[in-house]
Every structure is written in C-alpha cells, then in structure tokens.
C-alpha cells in the first residue's frame, strides 16, 4: 500500500502492533464487519483462522458481523484460532492457493550479517525474527545450534527447516516450552502443509505475542529486527525512506524492549552497511528531514552489519560514534567521523 499512501489515497496510522487489538476492541476503530479467511469446519462446527491470527482475533471478537471465506486450502492451525460457524453471518466457499512469499537469494553481505548475528545467539535461546534476506541468513547460520525456541510475530520457511532438523525444538523455552508461538505465517505451500494440525505450532494474537512483558518472560530472548538506517547516536529508522512512509511500526519496539528485559536477552538491529549499490551509507550522521524514528537511541542494544556487531547499551555518544563507525562500510568511515567531529560528538580520528 506504499504507493497509495504516497499518493494520498490511503492514510497511515503509527501504532505498535501489540496495541492494535485494544484499538479494535475498545477504541473508536471497532469494525462493523470483519471479512476473514478460514479453514473448512470440523465435526464440531468450528473453523480455524489459519495462518493469520495477529489482529484478526480482535476483529472477529469485536465486529458486529463476520463474513468468512471458507478456503479448502487454508490449514487448520492450533492455538487461539477457533471460531464457531454459528458466530459467522455468511460463509463463502472457495478453493484457492494462499499467497506465498518466495525466499530471495542470499548474497555475501547477507551471509556475513547472518554469521555475525549467529555469534550472539546462545544455545537454548528463544528467537524472534521477521521475513526477508537477513532473517533467512541468520536462520541459515544456526544449523549447528541446539535447543532453540521461537516466540515471534511471524515466521516463514526457515523456521520450519530448522524445526525439521531438530535445531528448533523449544525444549529450553522458559515459557510455552516445546511450542513455536507466532501470530501469523507466510511462506511456501510446503510451509502451509507443515503447520496444518501441527501441535508444535501455536498461533496467538499480537496482544500476546508482541506484549513486551510476555516477551521478557522468555530467558535468553533474542530479537532480530532490521532497519532502513541507524544514526550515529543509535536512533533507528524503519518506517520511512526519504520522507515517504515505507512500512508500519510493526513489532520492532515491542520485541526490542521485551528482549532487553529478558534474562540473558539479546536485542539486535541488523542491516547492510550500504544501500543503492553501495552509494549510500545506512549508518548516517543524522537522519534527513522527514525520517521517522521507530526505535529510540535509549532502546537500542546490538547493531550488526556485515562488518561486525557492536553493543550500544550504556554507551555515551562518543562511544557510540566510535562503535558505529567501526561497522560502517570503509568507504564512509572517514566521512562519518568528520560529521561527528563537526558536531563536537568526538575528537580527531586516530591515525591508523
């Protein structure tokens, strides 16, 4: 919907994903009608919300009426997914494939970032990750880990692959042991077949999965989130590009804060060092006008690029500049240092 928002035909609401269900249930955004897609009913007359519980659970619980597409290809997932047909105003049968997300090819930069993040993940950790090349690269780098768990906003094929290998088993999760907990799923048709009636997978609404207190209840919680850019003070831009809305706030802040409060938690912001074929540094002195800050400098802990990983928590601005310049692309390090020096954040750059 980026094009529609940029053209003014649609609007954008900044809100944490964990708080959208409360808005639907108790705010002025209560839906009149919920249009949803569900699995075929079972012998008890119940359908499953399938691959999307996230904010759909709140929508069906608060809407004045529900109209459901009953898709023969929608998997029956377990968790907070059940809805009885008597509560649905109209059932519309269909038989069509679910939308699929194809994994993108991983390049050397992605593999390097994945390897750096994997070093921060202890055995027995519980993971949160999104979709895209960096999460895929991290998961691909975890094949030699043991007893990993998952509590996340969403997952894709990479989680399934590690679960089938036994790397992800949830044995050491301190909360919902043995369960892969998520609010929605998107990936391949193979993934959709795998989650069908799979007792290992539990889908819950975002007021549960993205609740920072719930997230923090997991020991060794590792939250892996991406960004468009990070400035030299540690602020994270993730929803705007050159003043244009690019994405929603989503669950980044929910999970960064939750992981920060987890015993042994590791909050991570991971991003390539450059954009536009190496012509733009993603680590920037300051953000350009119109760029929104999603995660504040006070919330940020680990920042990772293909050049390494640095922990900004408890660091002064001077220390942050030194750390972030060290993982910026070498072509931009002198420029970044000079910009910080011009703002009197740091002194002259040491001679190598």
PyMOL commands that set and color helices and strands:
alter all, ss='L'
color gray80, all
select helices_A, chain A and resi 2-6+17-26+56-62+85-87+108-119+133-140+157-164+189-195+206-209+212-216+252-260+317-327+330-342
alter helices_A, ss='H'
color red, helices_A
select strands_A, chain A and resi 33-38+46-48+65-71+78-79+82-84+90-94+126-128+149-151+154-155+180-182+184-185+201-203+221-226+229-231+236-237+240-241+244-245+266-270+274-275+280-281+283-284+302-305+308-311
alter strands_A, ss='S'
color yellow, strands_A
deselect
rebuild
show_as cartoon
